[in-house]
Amino acid sequence: MAAHFIVAAKTVMAILRQAVIALHAKAPCVLLDAQRTLYLFEATHRAFRKSIPIFGPML
């Protein structure tokens, strides 16, 4: 179950990164909100991984 969440989270992060790049090309003024969203999602993902003991050594 946790492995499925990790794969899904990595996929979402990759999509968000691509969206940030595309958005910056079209509207640089919106970049800060997109970067903040990506940062918060990555922080949530790290916190989730730290909460599961088997993933601790992999961080």
N, CA, C and O atoms as CSV, one atom per row, in Angstrom:
chain,resi,resn,atom,element,x,y,z
A,1,MET,N,N,0.829,-1.199,0.000
A,1,MET,CA,C,0.000,0.000,0.000
A,1,MET,C,C,0.867,1.253,0.000
A,1,MET,O,O,0.652,2.166,-0.798
A,2,ALA,N,N,1.846,1.292,0.899
A,2,ALA,CA,C,2.714,2.469,0.973
A,2,ALA,C,C,3.529,2.624,-0.306
A,2,ALA,O,O,3.779,3.743,-0.755
A,3,ALA,N,N,3.945,1.495,-0.894
A,3,ALA,CA,C,4.728,1.564,-2.132
A,3,ALA,C,C,3.910,2.183,-3.257
A,3,ALA,O,O,4.443,2.937,-4.071
A,4,HIS,N,N,2.621,1.868,-3.306
A,4,HIS,CA,C,1.749,2.451,-4.332
A,4,HIS,C,C,1.641,3.960,-4.141
A,4,HIS,O,O,1.624,4.721,-5.109
A,5,PHE,N,N,1.569,4.381,-2.879
A,5,PHE,CA,C,1.491,5.817,-2.599
A,5,PHE,C,C,2.771,6.516,-3.041
A,5,PHE,O,O,2.723,7.609,-3.605
A,6,ILE,N,N,3.923,5.882,-2.784
A,6,ILE,CA,C,5.214,6.471,-3.162
A,6,ILE,C,C,5.294,6.634,-4.678
A,6,ILE,O,O,5.705,7.684,-5.170
A,7,VAL,N,N,4.902,5.598,-5.415
A,7,VAL,CA,C,4.930,5.669,-6.881
A,7,VAL,C,C,3.995,6.765,-7.368
A,7,VAL,O,O,4.355,7.547,-8.248
A,8,ALA,N,N,2.798,6.825,-6.800
A,8,ALA,CA,C,1.834,7.856,-7.199
A,8,ALA,C,C,2.364,9.247,-6.862
A,8,ALA,O,O,2.216,10.176,-7.656
A,9,ALA,N,N,2.973,9.396,-5.706
A,9,ALA,CA,C,3.504,10.695,-5.297
A,9,ALA,C,C,4.636,11.136,-6.218
A,9,ALA,O,O,4.718,12.309,-6.583
A,10,LYS,N,N,5.506,10.208,-6.594
A,10,LYS,CA,C,6.604,10.553,-7.504
A,10,LYS,C,C,6.063,10.956,-8.871
A,10,LYS,O,O,6.588,11.872,-9.505
A,11,THR,N,N,5.021,10.276,-9.321
A,11,THR,CA,C,4.398,10.623,-10.598
A,11,THR,C,C,3.797,12.015,-10.541
A,11,THR,O,O,3.966,12.809,-11.467
A,12,VAL,N,N,3.099,12.312,-9.458
A,12,VAL,CA,C,2.496,13.638,-9.305
A,12,VAL,C,C,3.583,14.706,-9.242
A,12,VAL,O,O,3.429,15.774,-9.835
A,13,MET,N,N,4.680,14.435,-8.533
A,13,MET,CA,C,5.768,15.415,-8.453
A,13,MET,C,C,6.385,15.667,-9.826
A,13,MET,O,O,6.716,16.804,-10.161
A,14,ALA,N,N,6.540,14.604,-10.623
A,14,ALA,CA,C,7.089,14.779,-11.969
A,14,ALA,C,C,6.153,15.625,-12.825
A,14,ALA,O,O,6.605,16.491,-13.574
A,15,ILE,N,N,4.858,15.377,-12.716
A,15,ILE,CA,C,3.873,16.164,-13.460
A,15,ILE,C,C,3.906,17.616,-13.004
A,15,ILE,O,O,3.857,18.528,-13.829
A,16,LEU,N,N,3.990,17.835,-11.695
A,16,LEU,CA,C,4.050,19.201,-11.176
A,16,LEU,C,C,5.304,19.930,-11.655
A,16,LEU,O,O,5.247,21.111,-11.998
A,17,ARG,N,N,6.436,19.224,-11.675
A,17,ARG,CA,C,7.672,19.857,-12.155
A,17,ARG,C,C,7.525,20.303,-13.610
A,17,ARG,O,O,7.922,21.409,-13.976
A,18,GLN,N,N,6.944,19.417,-14.436
A,18,GLN,CA,C,6.740,19.772,-15.845
A,18,GLN,C,C,5.773,20.943,-15.977
A,18,GLN,O,O,5.951,21.811,-16.831
A,19,ALA,N,N,4.757,20.962,-15.134
A,19,ALA,CA,C,3.793,22.067,-15.166
A,19,ALA,C,C,4.460,23.378,-14.775
A,19,ALA,O,O,4.170,24.423,-15.359
A,20,VAL,N,N,5.350,23.329,-13.792
A,20,VAL,CA,C,6.067,24.542,-13.371
A,20,VAL,C,C,6.921,25.063,-14.521
A,20,VAL,O,O,6.948,26.266,-14.777
A,21,ILE,N,N,7.613,24.173,-15.209
A,21,ILE,CA,C,8.458,24.578,-16.339
A,21,ILE,C,C,7.612,25.197,-17.449
A,21,ILE,O,O,7.949,26.255,-17.980
A,22,ALA,N,N,6.508,24.527,-17.797
A,22,ALA,CA,C,5.637,25.040,-18.859
A,22,ALA,C,C,4.996,26.365,-18.455
A,22,ALA,O,O,4.880,27.283,-19.267
A,23,LEU,N,N,4.589,26.452,-17.209
A,23,LEU,CA,C,3.942,27.669,-16.725
A,23,LEU,C,C,4.912,28.844,-16.723
A,23,LEU,O,O,4.545,29.966,-17.072
A,24,HIS,N,N,6.141,28.578,-16.330
A,24,HIS,CA,C,7.145,29.642,-16.308
A,24,HIS,C,C,7.402,30.182,-17.718
A,24,HIS,O,O,7.631,31.378,-17.900
A,25,ALA,N,N,7.361,29.297,-18.701
A,25,ALA,CA,C,7.588,29.733,-20.081
A,25,ALA,C,C,6.473,30.658,-20.561
A,25,ALA,O,O,6.711,31.570,-21.353
A,26,LYS,N,N,5.250,30.416,-20.077
A,26,LYS,CA,C,4.105,31.205,-20.549
A,26,LYS,C,C,3.780,32.391,-19.654
A,26,LYS,O,O,3.371,33.445,-20.142
A,27,ALA,N,N,3.957,32.227,-18.356
A,27,ALA,CA,C,3.567,33.286,-17.416
A,27,ALA,C,C,4.517,33.300,-16.217
A,27,ALA,O,O,4.208,32.716,-15.179
A,28,PRO,N,N,5.658,33.955,-16.347
A,28,PRO,CA,C,6.643,33.974,-15.251
A,28,PRO,C,C,6.085,34.488,-13.925
A,28,PRO,O,O,6.577,34.102,-12.864
A,29,CYS,N,N,5.079,35.343,-13.964
A,29,CYS,CA,C,4.541,35.905,-12.721
A,29,CYS,C,C,3.821,34.858,-11.874
A,29,CYS,O,O,3.630,35.064,-10.675
A,30,VAL,N,N,3.419,33.741,-12.477
A,30,VAL,CA,C,2.684,32.706,-11.738
A,30,VAL,C,C,3.644,31.670,-11.161
A,30,VAL,O,O,3.228,30.775,-10.425
A,31,LEU,N,N,4.917,31.790,-11.493
A,31,LEU,CA,C,5.899,30.785,-11.102
A,31,LEU,C,C,5.979,30.591,-9.598
A,31,LEU,O,O,6.093,29.453,-9.140
A,32,LEU,N,N,5.925,31.655,-8.816
A,32,LEU,CA,C,6.071,31.519,-7.365
A,32,LEU,C,C,4.997,30.635,-6.760
A,32,LEU,O,O,5.304,29.806,-5.904
A,33,ASP,N,N,3.743,30.785,-7.181
A,33,ASP,CA,C,2.680,29.933,-6.652
A,33,ASP,C,C,2.896,28.477,-7.048
A,33,ASP,O,O,2.681,27.579,-6.234
A,34,ALA,N,N,3.311,28.235,-8.267
A,34,ALA,CA,C,3.552,26.865,-8.722
A,34,ALA,C,C,4.718,26.249,-7.960
A,34,ALA,O,O,4.650,25.086,-7.562
A,35,GLN,N,N,5.786,27.012,-7.753
A,35,GLN,CA,C,6.927,26.495,-7.000
A,35,GLN,C,C,6.544,26.218,-5.551
A,35,GLN,O,O,6.982,25.223,-4.974
A,36,ARG,N,N,5.740,27.081,-4.964
A,36,ARG,CA,C,5.304,26.880,-3.580
A,36,ARG,C,C,4.474,25.598,-3.473
A,36,ARG,O,O,4.636,24.831,-2.524
A,37,THR,N,N,3.596,25.369,-4.436
A,37,THR,CA,C,2.779,24.153,-4.435
A,37,THR,C,C,3.663,22.919,-4.529
A,37,THR,O,O,3.469,21.953,-3.791
A,38,LEU,N,N,4.628,22.951,-5.432
A,38,LEU,CA,C,5.540,21.824,-5.587
A,38,LEU,C,C,6.345,21.601,-4.311
A,38,LEU,O,O,6.508,20.460,-3.878
A,39,TYR,N,N,6.849,22.674,-3.705
A,39,TYR,CA,C,7.626,22.563,-2.472
A,39,TYR,C,C,6.785,21.936,-1.359
A,39,TYR,O,O,7.261,21.051,-0.648
A,40,LEU,N,N,5.550,22.385,-1.206
A,40,LEU,CA,C,4.683,21.845,-0.154
A,40,LEU,C,C,4.380,20.372,-0.394
A,40,LEU,O,O,4.352,19.582,0.550
A,41,PHE,N,N,4.151,19.996,-1.655
A,41,PHE,CA,C,3.871,18.599,-1.956
A,41,PHE,C,C,5.088,17.733,-1.644
A,41,PHE,O,O,4.951,16.658,-1.061
A,42,GLU,N,N,6.282,18.197,-2.031
A,42,GLU,CA,C,7.496,17.432,-1.744
A,42,GLU,C,C,7.740,17.332,-0.238
A,42,GLU,O,O,8.179,16.287,0.243
A,43,ALA,N,N,7.465,18.390,0.504
A,43,ALA,CA,C,7.638,18.359,1.960
A,43,ALA,C,C,6.678,17.356,2.593
A,43,ALA,O,O,7.051,16.626,3.511
A,44,THR,N,N,5.450,17.324,2.103
A,44,THR,CA,C,4.464,16.360,2.609
A,44,THR,C,C,4.913,14.941,2.304
A,44,THR,O,O,4.785,14.051,3.144
A,45,HIS,N,N,5.434,14.732,1.113
A,45,HIS,CA,C,5.904,13.404,0.719
A,45,HIS,C,C,7.071,12.962,1.601
A,45,HIS,O,O,7.114,11.811,2.033
A,46,ARG,N,N,8.021,13.869,1.873
A,46,ARG,CA,C,9.147,13.528,2.761
A,46,ARG,C,C,8.660,13.188,4.165
A,46,ARG,O,O,9.144,12.235,4.775
A,47,ALA,N,N,7.713,13.954,4.678
A,47,ALA,CA,C,7.184,13.695,6.024
A,47,ALA,C,C,6.503,12.334,6.074
A,47,ALA,O,O,6.646,11.599,7.051
A,48,PHE,N,N,5.764,12.001,5.022
A,48,PHE,CA,C,5.099,10.696,4.969
A,48,PHE,C,C,6.139,9.580,4.973
A,48,PHE,O,O,5.993,8.597,5.701
A,49,ARG,N,N,7.186,9.728,4.164
A,49,ARG,CA,C,8.211,8.685,4.102
A,49,ARG,C,C,8.923,8.528,5.439
A,49,ARG,O,O,9.243,7.409,5.840
A,50,LYS,N,N,9.174,9.629,6.128
A,50,LYS,CA,C,9.845,9.548,7.430
A,50,LYS,C,C,8.963,8.873,8.474
A,50,LYS,O,O,9.470,8.305,9.441
A,51,SER,N,N,7.649,8.930,8.284
A,51,SER,CA,C,6.736,8.334,9.260
A,51,SER,C,C,6.663,6.816,9.126
A,51,SER,O,O,6.112,6.148,10.000
A,52,ILE,N,N,7.209,6.266,8.047
A,52,ILE,CA,C,7.204,4.818,7.837
A,52,ILE,C,C,8.630,4.309,8.068
A,52,ILE,O,O,9.536,4.654,7.310
A,53,PRO,N,N,8.836,3.499,9.098
A,53,PRO,CA,C,10.186,3.076,9.487
A,53,PRO,C,C,11.016,2.454,8.359
A,53,PRO,O,O,12.223,2.686,8.296
A,54,ILE,N,N,10.394,1.667,7.464
A,54,ILE,CA,C,11.195,0.988,6.438
A,54,ILE,C,C,11.786,1.960,5.427
A,54,ILE,O,O,12.749,1.617,4.741
A,55,PHE,N,N,11.230,3.171,5.317
A,55,PHE,CA,C,11.751,4.138,4.362
A,55,PHE,C,C,12.796,5.063,4.976
A,55,PHE,O,O,13.479,5.783,4.248
A,56,GLY,N,N,12.935,5.058,6.293
A,56,GLY,CA,C,13.868,5.952,6.967
A,56,GLY,C,C,15.291,5.899,6.419
A,56,GLY,O,O,15.856,6.946,6.099
A,57,PRO,N,N,15.897,4.692,6.297
A,57,PRO,CA,C,17.275,4.613,5.796
A,57,PRO,C,C,17.432,5.072,4.343
A,57,PRO,O,O,18.541,5.403,3.924
A,58,MET,N,N,16.353,5.097,3.575
A,58,MET,CA,C,16.430,5.453,2.162
A,58,MET,C,C,16.439,6.960,1.944
A,58,MET,O,O,16.671,7.413,0.823
A,59,LEU,N,N,16.189,7.755,2.999
A,59,LEU,CA,C,16.112,9.208,2.825
A,59,LEU,C,C,17.485,9.827,2.785
A,59,LEU,O,O,17.609,11.044,2.644
